[in-house]
Amino acid sequence: MPEFLELLPPGDALDLYLERIHVQLPAEDIDSRQAHGRVAYQDIFAPHALPAFDRGSVDGYAVRALDTHGASDSLPAYLQLVGEVRMGESAQVAVNSAECCLIHTGGMLPQGSDAVVMLENTQVAKPGEIEIYRAAAQGENVIRTGEDIQQGEIVIPGGKILNAADIGGVLALGITRIQVVRKPVVGIISTGDEIIPPEEDILPGQIRDINSYSLAALVESAGGRPHNYGIISDQEEPLLTTARQAVQECDLVVITAGSSASNRDLTAGVINKLGQPGVLVHGVNVRPGKPTILAACKPEGAQYTKPIIGLPGNPVSALVIALLFVEPVVDLLLGVKPKRLRNFIQAQVSVNLSSSSGREDWIPVKITAQDHQYLAEPIFGKSNLIFTLARADGLLHIPAPATGLDSGQKAEVLLF
């Protein structure tokens, strides 16, 4: 395998890659109560207005606003009490001139009334008569029919990641089933003769598998369904056999290790045997994670081209590249619109940091609050030291044009 001929900036590499992936995963119908974090397959429309009737927004008295004009502490208005609207029931009374009706928060507004005077601005003058000490404007303390949502309005656009408020909203409309995008199945292949399962006793020269499990957790948090294919030896035939199975069964395949340009690393060659177009990018100008592979293939019988990503074997590099490339590809497969918002903050760098111009750097940092601002303290360590990342709160970004950051300078930090 030749050395990297061209190292693309991460943003350019991702744009090029996403343009080559055209996938529409099918929908699945699920209980709305289980839809939190899922992606709406298509637009969801309101079957009726919400609220479905005019209602009061405070405890008080439903009135005709005109009857309260000029009311004050020194000159109250006097209205006859004609009844009470009970919660969960239709209003059985109407409010006419110089009349009022007791109403509770959320209760149905009686016919004839157009405002609600808050209870604390009233007083019982005598049985059946209420003193009003504050004038009410028309529509005050009233929620009108359809003020939240009109019938036929789009309440959830297709491609939206459903949050807690969305779940409450669709259930308020009686929508108990919802179509969501099927979770993309992400195949994870870990390679290396030195890798053993975590439960085995370790011998000299061996290391326990980290990447399969950290990547599976990342895939789940991004909305995918991980499928672990286990540990494959550094030989072409076993890797090719497993990779062929994975691209048939999965929507995205991630292969860890084997993505650097050494004689023993076979990933790029294996990917090129899986189908066209093969490797699209081999090498990204980022640290950690330069030997990243972005590829795609259309296996026999498949309806669409499957994305394949080759990650470095070092755990820190693998997770950083997964954040930069695997998560966006999962979003693409899910049809997420708009793009998922990344949790960035601005933080001051605690020490001077060097960088090579033209290369992006992502450095694990610990975040503390100091003098009403965030301070980013780098956690230095090599890319094969997983706890370098486990101790971090996020990744500090040094842009490609920069040659480093000075102590006290502000920079973006991607929080985990």
Secondary structure, DSSP 8 states (H G I E B T S, - for coil): ----S--B-HHHHHHHHHHT------EEEEEGGG-TT-BBSS-EE-SS-BSSS-EESSSEEEE-GGGGTT--SSS-EEEEEEEE--TTS----B--TTEEEEE-TT-B--BT--EEEEGGGEEEEETTEEEE-S---TTTTEE-TTSSB-TT-EEE-TT-B--HHHHHHHHHTT--EEEEE---EEEEEEE-TTEE-TTS---TT-EE--HHHHHHHHHHHHT-EEEEEEEE-SSHHHHHHHHHHHHHH-SEEEEES--SSSTT--HHHHHHTS-SEEEEEE-BSEES-TT-EEEEE--TT-SS-EEEEEE-SSHHHHHHHIIIIIHHHHHHHHT-SS-----EEEEEESS-EE--TT-EEEEEEEEEEETTEEEEEE----TT-HHHHHT-SEEEEE-TT-SEE-TT-EEEEEE-
